[in-house]
Every structure is written in C-alpha cells, then in structure tokens.
C-alpha cells in the first residue's frame, strides 16, 4: 500500500512544475535586485528569470529581448499580480520573430548572466542585466487570462446573456427583440 502511495505521489509530482525547456537547467538562486545592484559579482551565474516582453531587436547574428522582470511562481510563470522590479535583456543566438515574441507576452528564460548592456529608455541611458539564453519558454495566453483581460462584460461570460429584460436597455426594451 505504501508503495502505491509513493508511486502516486511521484506521478503527480511529474505533472506539476516548470516547463521542460527551462526545468532541466540548473540555476543559482539570485534575485533581480541582487544582480542589478552588483552585476560584476554575479557574472557567469546561471539564473532563471521571467517577465513581460517590452520589445524585440534583431541584429545580424543575435536577437535581444527586453523584458520587465516579475518574480516567478512555483510553475515558473511570471507573477503579474506582483510589481515589476526592473528591466533585463535576453540575448539569443536564434532569430526571435517580433510577431511571435510580441509585446506584453509572458516569458521565462534560463541562462547565464553575461554582464550588463546599455539601453536607451526615453532620453536616458541605463545599464540592464544581460542574460545569454540557454532556454526560452513563451507562455501561451490561457482562457483564464483572456477572461480577466476582457472583463466581465463580454457577452460569452455574461450570466444575463439572452435574458430578455436585463438590463432594460439591453435587448428587448430599446432594441429589436427576437
């Protein structure tokens, strides 16, 4: 009986957790604030960070993705309900299409902290942490996230959709009633 319980726990734990692309890479527990304050002492450390894409720049031999950092949850997904702490840049040797890696999409990256890079934000030049990407996971928009982005007044999620008479100006009273 104990063996079956142990096997069930192992099978269930295999379903939860990080996506395979970023899970298999060993990382050090370095926070964004530690790295951004003293980037030289954490150079060449392996990190797993995530956030929301701000912009993508494609160069001749690499792609640079600027990301607003958000802490990761236990599944490795950025927690958008927590405030963003700052920006960092992902450098990938692969071509990252700006349509696929579009603005406001969630991303998790595992890679090596390669130092910092200068970026111009508005009229100010800032130095941002640079991660040389080993693996990048782009999170799909789920129906739950899409529901909260649209709000509760979307007709597909309105509990009164199709109910004639509520509210009075909606269907039936001021408009055509079928």
CORFENRA-V285500 format. One record per residue. N is the residue number from 1. RES is the residue in one small letter. SS is DSSP state (H for helix, E for strand, C for the rest). OMEGA is omega in whole degrees, 0 to 359 (none if undefined). D_CENTER is the distance of its C-alpha to the mean C-alpha in Angstrom with 1 decimal. Layout:
{{N | RES | SS | OMEGA | D_CENTER} {N | RES | SS | OMEGA | D_CENTER}}
//
This chain:
{{1 | x | C | 179 | 40.7} {2 | x | H | 179 | 38.8} {3 | x | H | 178 | 37.8} {4 | x | H | 178 | 36.4} {5 | x | H | 177 | 34.4} {6 | x | H | 179 | 33.0} {7 | x | H | 178 | 32.2} {8 | x | H | 178 | 30.4} {9 | x | H | 179 | 28.3} {10 | x | H | 179 | 27.4} {11 | x | H | 180 | 26.5} {12 | x | H | 179 | 24.3} {13 | x | H | 178 | 22.5} {14 | x | H | 181 | 21.8} {15 | x | H | 184 | 19.9} {16 | x | C | 173 | 17.5} {17 | x | C | 186 | 15.0} {18 | x | C | 173 | 12.5} {19 | x | C | 184 | 12.3} {20 | x | H | 183 | 15.4} {21 | x | H | 182 | 13.9} {22 | x | H | 183 | 12.6} {23 | x | H | 190 | 15.0} {24 | x | C | 182 | 18.2} {25 | x | C | 179 | 17.8} {26 | x | C | 183 | 19.5} {27 | x | C | 174 | 17.9} {28 | x | C | 181 | 19.5} {29 | x | C | 181 | 18.4} {30 | x | C | 180 | 18.0} {31 | x | C | 180 | 16.2} {32 | x | H | 182 | 14.9} {33 | x | H | 177 | 18.1} {34 | x | H | 184 | 20.4} {35 | x | H | 183 | 19.3} {36 | x | H | 179 | 19.3} {37 | x | H | 182 | 22.8} {38 | x | C | 187 | 24.4} {39 | x | H | 184 | 22.7} {40 | x | H | 181 | 25.9} {41 | x | H | 180 | 26.3} {42 | x | H | 180 | 23.0} {43 | x | C | 181 | 23.4} {44 | x | C | 175 | 23.0} {45 | x | C | 179 | 21.2} {46 | x | E | 183 | 18.5} {47 | x | E | 172 | 15.1} {48 | x | E | 182 | 11.8} {49 | x | E | 178 | 9.1} {50 | x | E | 180 | 5.5} {51 | x | E | 183 | 4.3} {52 | x | E | 182 | 5.0} {53 | x | E | 176 | 7.5} {54 | x | E | 178 | 11.0} {55 | x | E | 179 | 13.3} {56 | x | E | 175 | 14.4} {57 | x | E | 178 | 18.0} {58 | x | E | 177 | 19.9} {59 | x | C | 184 | 22.9} {60 | x | C | 185 | 25.8} {61 | x | C | 181 | 24.6} {62 | x | C | 175 | 20.9} {63 | x | E | 177 | 17.7} {64 | x | E | 180 | 16.0} {65 | x | E | 178 | 12.4} {66 | x | E | 188 | 12.1} {67 | x | E | 171 | 8.9} {68 | x | E | 186 | 9.1} {69 | x | E | 169 | 8.7} {70 | x | E | 177 | 7.8} {71 | x | C | 182 | 9.5} {72 | x | E | 174 | 8.4} {73 | x | C | 183 | 10.4} {74 | x | C | 177 | 13.1} {75 | x | C | 180 | 11.2} {76 | x | C | 180 | 8.6} {77 | x | C | 179 | 5.7} {78 | x | E | 179 | 4.6} {79 | x | C | 184 | 7.8} {80 | x | C | 177 | 8.0} {81 | x | C | 175 | 11.7} {82 | x | C | 184 | 12.2} {83 | x | C | 176 | 13.0} {84 | x | C | 184 | 11.4} {85 | x | C | 182 | 13.7} {86 | x | E | 183 | 13.9} {87 | x | E | 169 | 12.9} {88 | x | E | 184 | 13.0} {89 | x | E | 175 | 13.6} {90 | x | E | 176 | 12.9} {91 | x | E | 180 | 16.2} {92 | x | E | 177 | 16.6} {93 | x | C | 178 | 20.1} {94 | x | C | 174 | 19.1} {95 | x | C | 178 | 19.0} {96 | x | C | 183 | 15.6} {97 | x | C | 180 | 16.5} {98 | x | C | 177 | 15.4} {99 | x | C | 178 | 15.7} {100 | x | C | 178 | 13.4} {101 | x | C | 186 | 10.8} {102 | x | C | 178 | 11.4} {103 | x | C | 178 | 10.8} {104 | x | C | 174 | 8.4} {105 | x | C | 181 | 6.1} {106 | x | E | 182 | 2.4} {107 | x | E | 172 | 3.5} {108 | x | E | 183 | 5.6} {109 | x | E | 170 | 9.1} {110 | x | E | 182 | 12.5} {111 | x | E | 183 | 15.4} {112 | x | E | 176 | 18.3} {113 | x | E | 190 | 18.4} {114 | x | E | 182 | 20.8} {115 | x | E | 178 | 21.9} {116 | x | E | 183 | 21.0} {117 | x | E | 179 | 21.3} {118 | x | E | 176 | 22.7} {119 | x | E | 177 | 21.0} {120 | x | E | 177 | 22.6} {121 | x | E | 187 | 21.0} {122 | x | C | 177 | 23.5} {123 | x | C | 184 | 26.8} {124 | x | E | 176 | 25.7} {125 | x | E | 181 | 25.0} {126 | x | E | 176 | 22.6} {127 | x | E | 183 | 21.7} {128 | x | E | 175 | 18.1} {129 | x | E | 181 | 17.2} {130 | x | E | 178 | 17.0} {131 | x | E | 172 | 15.4} {132 | x | E | 191 | 17.3} {133 | x | E | 170 | 14.9} {134 | x | E | 178 | 16.4} {135 | x | E | 178 | 13.6} {136 | x | E | 176 | 10.4} {137 | x | E | 177 | 8.4} {138 | x | E | 185 | 6.9} {139 | x | C | 177 | 6.1} {140 | x | C | 176 | 9.1} {141 | x | C | 181 | 9.9} {142 | x | C | 179 | 12.1} {143 | x | H | 179 | 15.5} {144 | x | H | 180 | 14.8} {145 | x | H | 180 | 12.0} {146 | x | H | 179 | 14.3} {147 | x | H | 182 | 17.2} {148 | x | H | 177 | 16.0} {149 | x | H | 182 | 15.1} {150 | x | H | 183 | 18.6} {151 | x | C | 186 | 20.4} {152 | x | C | 184 | 23.3} {153 | x | C | 175 | 25.7} {154 | x | C | 185 | 24.6} {155 | x | C | 181 | 27.7} {156 | x | C | 183 | 26.1} {157 | x | C | 180 | 25.2} {158 | x | C | 182 | 28.2} {159 | x | C | 182 | 30.6} {160 | x | C | 180 | 33.5} {161 | x | C | 179 | 32.9} {162 | x | C | 179 | 36.3} {163 | x | C | 183 | 38.2} {164 | x | C | 176 | 41.0} {165 | x | C | 176 | 41.9} {166 | x | C | 334 | 38.5} {167 | x | C | 190 | 38.0} {168 | x | C | 181 | 41.3} {169 | x | C | 184 | 40.1} {170 | x | C | 177 | 37.7} {171 | x | C | 169 | 39.5} {172 | x | C | 185 | 43.2} {173 | x | C | 180 | 44.5} {174 | x | C | 182 | 43.7} {175 | x | C | 179 | 42.6} {176 | x | C | 181 | 44.0} {177 | x | C | 181 | 44.2} {178 | x | C | none | 44.2}}
//
